[in-house]
Amino acid sequence: ALTFQNKNISRFAVVKEISEDLGVNKNYVYDLLELGYIKSFKVGNRYRILRSDYERFLNEYGGKNLPSYEWLRHEAYQHRHNDEINQFMIPYGTNYS
């Protein structure tokens, strides 16, 4: 079982702490959050991650190879780009006459 390096644990984890735990940079963690690998919610301009959701991620992906940073960046870009396109699309069959 994976454990937290920081034993002073609160109810929420923050991006910096997760990046240190996983040994990756913060941008990698932001991409994991954006793509739904780790559930989170945003408070102001900060992401808050419930420890239980982070532990679920560790149990699910612990010991497995995480996606490469390049692949994750590409997927996050595609995700953002598709959201930008979808906000301007009119559903098929909509009649505005």
N, C-alpha and C positions, 0 to 999 in steps of 0.2 A: 504494500500500500504506500502511496506517495503521501508525504507530509509537507507542511509549510516550513520553510526555513525560518520565518519570523514567528516566534512563539507568542508574541503579543498580538493576539487575534481579536479583531472586531467582527461585527456582523457582515461588513462589506469588504471586498477587496478592491483595490484601485489598479489602474493600468500599470503604473510603475512597479508595484509589488509583484504583479503577475509576470511582467517581463523579466524581473530579476529571478523569480522562481523558475521560469522556463528557460532562462538563459538566452533570451532573444531580445531584440530591440522593441521599443514601444509601438512603432509603426506596424510591426508584425501582429502585436496584440490587438491594435485597432482594427486590422483587417480580419482577424479571427472573430472579433465582435460584430463587425459589419456583415460578415457572411453567415453568422449564426452558429458558429462552432461553440461559442460561449454566449449564453444569454446575459443580457444586461439591460439597463435603462439609463437614460440620461437625466441628470439633475444639473440644470444650468449648462455649463460647457464641459462638465465632467461625466464620465461613464461610471456607474456604480454596478458592481457585480456581486450578487449574493454569494457568500462562501459556499452554500449548498450547490449552486450552479457551477461554480468553479471546481468543486470537488467532483461533481458529475462528469465534467469535462476531463479531469485528471484520471478518473476511473475508466472512462470510455476510451481515451486516447493515450493513457499512460503506457509506456513501453512500446507504443507504435511509432512509426516515423510520421512526424507531422509534415504537411505539405511544404514544398520548398518555398522560400520567400518570393522567388520570381513568379511561381505559379499562383501563389496567394495574391500577389499584387495585381496580376493579370485578371484574376477572377473578381477581385474587388473593383477594379476599373470597369469591367464588363457590367457588374452589378449596378454601379453608379450611373453608367452610361445608359443602361436599359431603363432605369428609373426616370432619367431625364427625358427619354423618348416617350415613355408610356404616359407621362403627365400631359402630353399634347395630343394623344391619340383619341379619336372619336370611336366609340364602340360600333361594331358592324351592325347595320340595320337601324341605326338611329336616324330618324327623320326630323330635320330641323326646318322644314318648309312651312 
